[in-house]
Amino acid sequence: MWVICNTPNCHLFSKDDNGHLDCSKTSLANFPNGMSQPVIALSDPNPDNLFEASNVYKIGNVFILIVECIGTNGCRYFRSWTSTSLTGTWSIYAATMTNPFAGAANIMFTGTPWTDNISHGEMIRTNAPTDYNVLPWCIALLTATNSLC
């Protein structure tokens, strides 16, 4: 789940594991209480195309939505969409395995590549938990070098 606020509302984006990205909202004054019934903000007939780890950010006057997906090869990558409104139409930005927001097709490593999966990322992170369910995940920093954002 991901919360992002604008004036006058807080929007809660969440996945349902059925190919839907849902959004509910409440006023800034009521947050975190009073969330509305969720509405479908984005959908795909293939649940793997909207799998998990959705994040919404505002960059300038544009909102960017990223969602983790499962590719046809089973590897994880991120698709992305943009909108001028949190309730508006989401337009595809980079959303395929060959042109992902972040994935094996556009990630370079220093030295030997250690993964083909880009999973549960955030565009901006100031710290990381020391225990993520004790899973052997490697935390990495992806740095955009040719982005239009």
C-alpha positions in Angstrom: 0.0 0.0 0.0 1.1 3.5 -0.7 -0.2 6.9 0.5 0.3 10.2 -1.3 -1.4 13.4 -0.4 -2.4 16.5 -2.3 -4.8 19.3 -1.4 -7.3 18.4 0.1 -7.0 14.6 0.1 -4.8 11.6 1.0 -4.9 8.8 -1.6 -4.2 5.2 -0.6 -3.1 3.0 -3.5 -3.1 -0.8 -3.1 -3.0 -4.0 -5.1 -5.6 -6.7 -5.0 -3.6 -9.6 -6.7 -6.2 -9.7 -9.5 -4.7 -7.2 -11.9 -6.2 -4.1 -10.2 -4.6 -1.1 -8.6 -7.2 0.3 -6.2 -7.3 3.8 -4.8 -9.3 5.1 -1.8 -9.1 8.5 -0.3 -9.9 10.6 2.8 -9.5 14.3 3.6 -6.2 15.5 5.0 -8.1 16.5 8.2 -9.5 12.9 8.6 -6.3 11.0 7.6 -5.7 8.1 8.5 -9.4 7.6 9.2 -12.4 7.8 6.9 -11.0 6.1 3.8 -13.6 5.8 1.0 -14.4 2.6 -0.7 -11.6 1.8 -3.2 -12.1 2.4 -6.9 -10.0 0.8 -9.6 -7.3 3.3 -10.7 -5.6 0.9 -13.1 -6.3 -2.6 -14.3 -4.8 -5.3 -16.6 -6.3 -8.6 -17.6 -3.0 -10.3 -16.7 -2.4 -10.0 -12.9 1.3 -10.4 -13.4 1.4 -7.0 -15.2 0.2 -5.3 -12.0 1.7 -7.6 -9.4 2.8 -5.7 -6.2 4.9 -2.9 -4.7 3.0 0.0 -6.2 4.5 3.5 -5.5 3.2 6.9 -6.6 5.4 10.0 -6.6 5.0 13.6 -7.6 7.8 15.1 -9.8 7.1 18.7 -10.7 3.5 18.8 -11.9 3.3 15.1 -12.9 2.5 12.0 -10.9 4.5 8.9 -11.7 3.2 5.5 -10.7 5.5 2.4 -10.6 4.3 -1.1 -10.1 6.3 -4.3 -9.9 5.4 -6.9 -12.5 6.4 -10.5 -13.3 7.8 -10.9 -16.8 7.1 -13.8 -19.1 10.5 -15.3 -18.0 9.4 -15.1 -14.3 11.8 -12.2 -13.5 10.5 -9.1 -11.7 10.7 -5.6 -13.2 8.8 -2.3 -12.8 6.3 -0.7 -15.2 5.4 2.9 -15.0 2.6 5.4 -15.9 2.2 9.2 -15.5 -0.8 11.4 -14.8 -1.4 15.1 -14.1 -3.9 14.1 -11.3 -4.0 11.4 -8.6 -7.6 10.6 -9.8 -6.8 11.1 -13.5 -6.1 8.9 -16.4 -2.8 7.0 -16.1 -0.7 7.1 -19.4 1.9 4.4 -20.1 5.4 5.7 -19.6 7.8 2.7 -19.6 5.8 -0.5 -19.3 7.3 -3.5 -21.1 10.0 -6.0 -20.4 12.1 -4.6 -23.2 11.4 -1.0 -22.1 10.8 -1.1 -18.4 10.9 1.7 -15.8 13.5 -0.5 -14.1 14.4 -4.1 -15.1 17.0 -6.3 -16.6 16.7 -4.6 -20.0 17.9 -1.2 -18.6 20.0 -2.0 -15.5 23.8 -2.1 -15.6 26.1 -3.5 -12.9 29.5 -2.6 -11.9 31.2 -6.0 -12.1 29.3 -9.2 -12.5 25.5 -8.9 -12.6 24.0 -10.5 -9.5 20.3 -10.5 -10.4 17.8 -10.3 -13.2 15.1 -9.3 -10.8 14.2 -5.7 -9.8 11.7 -6.1 -6.9 10.1 -4.0 -4.2 11.9 -0.9 -5.1 11.3 2.7 -4.3 12.4 5.7 -6.3 13.6 7.5 -3.1 14.7 5.8 0.0 16.6 7.5 2.8 17.1 4.4 4.9 16.4 0.6 4.8 15.1 -1.7 7.5 17.8 -3.9 9.0 15.5 -7.0 9.0 13.3 -7.6 6.0 11.8 -10.9 7.2 15.4 -12.2 7.3 15.3 -12.8 3.5 18.5 -12.9 1.6 17.7 -9.8 -0.5 20.4 -7.5 -1.7 19.7 -3.8 -1.5 20.9 -1.8 -4.4 20.8 1.8 -5.6 19.6 2.3 -9.2 20.7 5.5 -10.7 19.0 6.9 -13.8 21.4 7.9 -16.6 19.1 8.4 -19.5 15.7 9.1 -18.1 13.2 11.6 -19.4 11.9 12.2 -15.9 
